[in-house]
Amino acid sequence: LVFERIWLYILKKQDIVITLTNELKKFYEKKVNLNINTIYNGRNLNNTNNEIELNDLEFINNIKSNYKIIGSHCLLTKRKGSQQIIRSLVFLEDYALIIIGNGQELDNLKKISEDLSVSDRCFFIGYKQNAVSFLKYFDLYVMSSYSEGFPLGLLEAGLNKLPIVCSDIPIFRELFTEKEVCFFELDNISNLAKSVELCFANKEQLSRAIYHLINEKYSVKKMVNKYMELYYSKL
């Protein structure tokens, strides 16, 4: 509460405040009278799309020979909701899950996979500096967050032409529609499993749609142009 007051006081001193989403804009508008503009983040993969190591590729191909692969890359915290994806494997016997990333929830997630007897289909490969390069080897991507500031990981998956399942929260509804992604109800594990199946069944259409949308609305060029327009308007 103390830090929030300090932060809002600092924001009042600015000529312009930029939020990453309209949801965040609404939040701040309730708190204080500010000149707020929303500019979405952008993402390109030109400088990050390096090849993965041969042993990692062999590992993934071995899994793909037996299962469809659900991918996820994130900091492993409770807010990311990764346990929901693990629980969905109980309903998705033809799928395996690869999670890239470390965090305070890692041990708990491993225990959940063991308790549910899905640890043989749930792989934690830790932090990878080139995590984005793994995405193109997955069959689909799941972002199971309870909340998000702006989902750069989802943009990275979309730019790799992956079909995407994401939690049905306001930020994702603001950025995407059911034409581009499949939504699931938070903590409704059977619904998540159904969304994964639906996503895979419509993967060609969804992957094309999300790739087009990101290049159209959430590119780095689009983001930079928006910032420049705003700066010039205040000169």
C-alpha positions in Angstrom: 0.0 0.0 0.0 2.9 2.4 0.8 4.7 1.6 -2.5 1.5 2.1 -4.5 1.0 5.6 -3.1 4.6 6.5 -3.9 4.3 5.0 -7.4 1.0 6.9 -8.1 2.6 10.1 -6.9 5.5 9.6 -9.3 3.1 8.9 -12.2 1.3 12.2 -11.5 4.5 14.1 -12.3 4.7 12.6 -15.8 3.4 14.3 -19.0 2.2 10.9 -20.4 1.7 7.5 -18.9 1.8 4.5 -21.2 0.1 1.2 -20.3 0.6 -2.1 -22.2 -3.1 -2.9 -22.2 -6.5 -1.3 -21.9 -7.2 -3.4 -18.8 -4.2 -1.8 -17.1 -5.4 1.6 -18.3 -8.7 1.1 -16.7 -7.0 0.1 -13.4 -5.0 3.3 -13.3 -7.9 5.5 -14.3 -9.7 4.3 -11.2 -6.7 5.2 -9.1 -5.6 8.7 -10.3 -6.3 11.3 -13.0 -3.6 10.8 -15.6 -3.0 11.3 -19.3 -2.9 7.6 -20.2 -2.2 6.0 -23.6 -2.1 2.3 -24.4 0.6 0.9 -26.6 0.9 -2.8 -27.1 4.2 -4.5 -26.9 5.7 -5.9 -30.0 7.8 -9.0 -30.7 10.1 -10.1 -33.5 12.1 -13.4 -33.7 14.7 -12.4 -36.3 17.6 -12.3 -33.7 16.5 -15.1 -31.4 15.5 -18.0 -33.6 18.7 -20.0 -33.3 18.9 -23.8 -33.6 18.8 -25.9 -30.5 21.5 -28.4 -29.6 21.5 -31.8 -31.2 20.9 -33.7 -27.9 17.9 -31.5 -27.2 16.5 -32.1 -30.7 17.0 -35.8 -30.3 15.2 -35.7 -26.9 12.2 -33.8 -28.4 12.0 -36.1 -31.5 12.0 -39.1 -29.2 9.0 -37.7 -27.4 7.3 -36.8 -30.7 7.5 -40.3 -31.9 5.1 -41.4 -29.1 3.1 -38.3 -28.2 1.8 -34.9 -29.4 3.7 -32.3 -27.6 2.2 -29.4 -25.5 4.8 -26.7 -24.9 5.1 -23.9 -22.4 8.0 -21.6 -21.5 7.8 -19.3 -18.5 9.1 -18.4 -15.0 7.6 -21.1 -12.8 5.4 -19.2 -10.3 1.9 -19.8 -9.0 0.7 -16.9 -11.2 1.6 -18.8 -14.4 -0.8 -21.7 -13.5 1.4 -24.4 -14.9 -0.1 -27.0 -12.6 -3.3 -26.8 -14.6 -1.5 -28.1 -17.7 0.0 -30.9 -15.8 -3.4 -31.9 -14.4 -4.9 -31.9 -17.9 -2.5 -34.7 -18.9 -4.8 -37.1 -17.0 -7.4 -36.5 -19.7 -4.9 -36.2 -22.6 -3.3 -39.6 -22.8 -1.9 -38.9 -26.3 -0.1 -35.8 -25.2 3.2 -35.0 -23.4 4.2 -31.7 -21.8 7.5 -29.9 -22.1 8.0 -27.0 -19.7 11.0 -24.7 -20.3 12.0 -22.5 -17.3 12.9 -22.5 -13.6 11.2 -20.9 -10.6 10.0 -21.4 -7.1 7.2 -23.7 -8.2 9.4 -26.3 -9.9 9.6 -28.8 -7.1 5.8 -28.5 -6.5 5.0 -29.0 -10.1 7.2 -32.1 -10.2 5.4 -33.5 -7.2 2.0 -32.9 -8.8 3.1 -34.8 -11.9 4.3 -37.7 -9.8 1.2 -37.8 -7.7 -1.0 -37.9 -10.8 1.2 -40.6 -12.4 1.9 -38.4 -15.5 5.6 -37.8 -14.7 6.6 -40.0 -17.6 4.8 -37.5 -20.0 5.8 -34.3 -18.2 9.3 -33.0 -18.9 11.0 -30.1 -17.1 14.0 -29.1 -19.1 15.0 -26.0 -17.1 16.1 -22.6 -18.2 17.2 -22.3 -21.8 18.7 -19.0 -23.1 17.3 -19.8 -26.5 13.9 -21.0 -25.3 12.1 -19.5 -28.3 14.0 -21.8 -30.6 12.3 -24.8 -29.0 8.8 -23.7 -29.8 8.7 -24.7 -33.5 9.2 -28.4 -32.4 6.0 -28.4 -30.3 2.6 -29.3 -31.6 0.7 -26.7 -29.6 1.3 -24.1 -26.9 -0.6 -23.5 -23.7 -0.4 -20.3 -21.6 -2.3 -21.0 -18.4 -1.7 -17.7 -16.5 -4.0 -16.4 -13.8 -2.9 -12.9 -14.7 -0.5 -11.3 -17.2 0.9 -7.9 -17.8 1.5 -8.6 -21.5 2.0 -12.1 -22.9 5.3 -12.0 -24.9 5.6 -15.7 -24.6 2.3 -16.1 -26.4 3.5 -13.8 -29.2 6.6 -15.9 -29.5 4.6 -19.1 -29.9 2.3 -17.4 -32.4 5.2 -16.2 -34.5 6.4 -19.8 -34.6 3.0 -20.6 -36.1 1.9 -22.7 -33.1 -1.8 -23.2 -32.3 -2.4 -21.7 -28.9 -4.6 -22.5 -25.9 -4.8 -19.7 -23.2 -6.7 -19.0 -20.0 -9.9 -17.0 -20.3 -8.8 -13.8 -18.6 -9.5 -10.2 -19.6 -6.0 -9.5 -21.0 -6.1 -12.4 -23.5 -9.7 -11.5 -24.5 -8.5 -8.0 -25.2 -5.7 -9.1 -27.5 -7.2 -12.2 -29.2 -10.4 -13.8 -30.2 -11.6 -17.4 -30.7 -10.5 -17.0 -34.3 -6.9 -17.0 -33.2 -6.8 -19.0 -29.9 -8.7 -21.5 -27.9 -9.7 -20.3 -24.4 -10.2 -22.4 -21.3 -11.9 -21.6 -18.0 -9.4 -21.2 -15.2 -9.0 -24.3 -12.9 -11.5 -26.2 -15.0 -9.1 -29.0 -16.0 -11.6 -31.0 -18.1 -12.4 -27.8 -20.0 -8.6 -27.2 -20.6 -8.3 -30.7 -21.9 -11.2 -30.2 -24.3 -9.6 -26.9 -25.5 -6.3 -28.7 -26.2 -8.1 -31.3 -28.3 -10.1 -28.6 -30.1 -7.0 -26.5 -30.7 -5.1 -29.5 -32.2 -8.1 -30.4 -34.4 -8.1 -26.9 -35.9 -4.3 -26.3 -35.7 -3.8 -25.2 -39.3 -6.5 -22.5 -39.3 -5.6 -21.3 -35.8 -1.8 -21.1 -36.5 -2.3 -19.1 -39.6 -4.7 -16.7 -37.9 -2.5 -16.0 -34.9 0.6 -15.6 -37.0 -1.2 -13.0 -39.2 -2.7 -11.2 -36.2 0.7 -10.8 -34.4 2.4 -9.5 -37.6 -0.4 -7.1 -38.2 -1.0 -5.7 -34.6 1.9 -6.8 -32.3 5.1 -6.4 -34.3 8.1 -4.4 -33.1 7.6 -2.0 -36.0 4.0 -1.3 -35.0 5.0 -0.7 -31.4 7.9 1.7 -32.3 5.6 3.7 -34.7 3.1 4.1 -31.9 5.7 5.4 -29.5 7.1 7.8 -32.1 3.7 9.1 -33.0 3.1 9.8 -29.4 6.5 11.5 -28.8 6.0 13.7 -31.9 2.6 14.7 -30.8 4.1 16.2 -27.6 7.0 18.1 -29.2 
